[in-house]
Amino acid sequence: MSAPASPAATPAPTTTAPGAWPLIGHAHRLARDPLPFFTSLREHGSVVRIRIGPTPAYVVTDPALTRRVLVTDAAHFAKGGKIIDALRVFFGDGLATVADGDTHLRNRRLMQPMFNKAHIAERGDAMIDQVRSMVGAWPDGETRDVYADMNDITLAAFLVALFGADLPEHLEGEFTALMPAIMKGTIRQTILPSWITALPLPANRAHAQRVARLRALIDQAIDHHADATDDTTDTAPPTECPHAAAQQPERTGLFKSLLTADEPLSRQQLQDEAITLLTGAIETTGTTLAWTLYEITRNPGVEQRLREELDAVCGNHPLRYEDVDRLPYARQVLQETIRKYGPAWMVTRTATRDIDLGDHRIPEGADVVWSPYIHQHDPAHFPDPETFDPDRWEPDRAAGTRGSFLAFGDGRRKCIGENFAWAELQIILATVLKTWPGLELTSRSPRPQAVVTVKPDMMTMAYHRNPATVTETERY
């Protein structure tokens, strides 16, 4: 006689984080000290309930359960939640915010070729030229805003890659002027209640006007890009040497993949994708580079190894794109920066049905929150997590952290631009170091600010042609 079936396990009650206030829940902690608050949740379980106002959200602190949300059970955790809903107002239905389903799959397939290594390599030297011209124009010894500089450089490099090397100067200038204000307005939209952002307030109107202007600029860039694509495909003289095209610099950019697709996107969809790509390229990459330069000024041994690697690879010649893959220590330094500082600290999904996550029942419609910052500061996976240690990414040590480094997400919604991000990060870091032998932090040590990314509250630096100018006293 067979044994009776065991009864189904009853989900454990999910602990509510302490410190909630009436009416606002944990909103005061999220506004005042979000990073310490989030990392403290690990003490209360693998899934912890918080309240944002009256609305509960379930924060996943165990990276294995986060992988279930993103990969194994992804069909039951849809792209959504407060942050995504707020960003969708700005991004439209770009790849980062469009709902799961046929549209997302179609657009991702269309865009995937833009970000394969061969396409990126075709634009690598043009990006290097753009970055070198900007970094080389900084006055020797001038104190500069590092975060603003890194955002400007990442935007300029990405515009070259996205739309081609001959984007009209006035368009590039307007993009550069508009994007910082638009990012601030978008951040404001994500943290304020929706009823406030819907009011006809001056700040809301100004943000809407900037977004409308950005869409108009993108339209002009798309038209220019389409003309450039037509020129390179339709107007070449028939008697031209067949090898001449290979010797010409690529005029068009990554966007050519969308404009020449068999099933092209509508103009609205092209705008949405361009905004999504531009914002992702600026905010996360610029933040990472700013923190990387900060850590280099604090760790002379790291700086020395970076410069020795760069000298060994490049010698006396300028950086070339083919050099980028030969800088493994630079990649480790950048990966450790991403681990320590995020850059994303809170990402949301929405449960599409009642579902058990580990021992916890998540109700249909609930927001589920996961945090790369929590996982990447977990001492069980990253010992001494507050220490900046690029050697933890040596192959023999990195294997044990594979499931806990989630800066680019995972599963079917994993960041499509990961390959591009690594290439751009390494190009800019190598160019700054090769151009400027001396780096000097001129502000106090920055404090991490959790907004959309974990950004420095302030950071200024001076760059010197003569490294002897930076004394040991100045370094600290």
Secondary structure, 3 states (H helix, E strand, C coil): CCCCCCCCCCCECCCECCCCECCCECHHHHHHCHHHHHHHHHHHCCEEEEEECCEEEEEECCHHHHHHHHHHCHHHEEECCHHHHHHHHHHCCCCCCCCCCHHHHHHHHHHHHHHCHHHHHHHHHHHHHHHHHHHHCCCCCCEEEHHHHHHHHHHHHHHHHHHCCCCCHHHHHHHHHHHHHHHHHHHHHHHCCHHHHCCCCHHHHHHHHHHHHHHHHHHHHHHHHHHHHHHHHHCCCCCCCCCHHHHCCCCCCCCHHHHCCCCCCCHHHHHHHHHHHHHHHHHHHHHHHHHHHHHHHHCHHHHHHHHHHHHHHHCCCCCCHHHHHHCHHHHHHHHHHHHHHCCECCEEEEECCCEEECCEEECCCCEEEECHHHHHCCCCCCCCCCCCCHHHHCHHHHHHHCCCCCCCCCHHHCCCCHHHHHHHHHHHHHHHHHHCCEEEECCCCCCEEECCEEEECCCEEEEECCHHHCCHHHHC
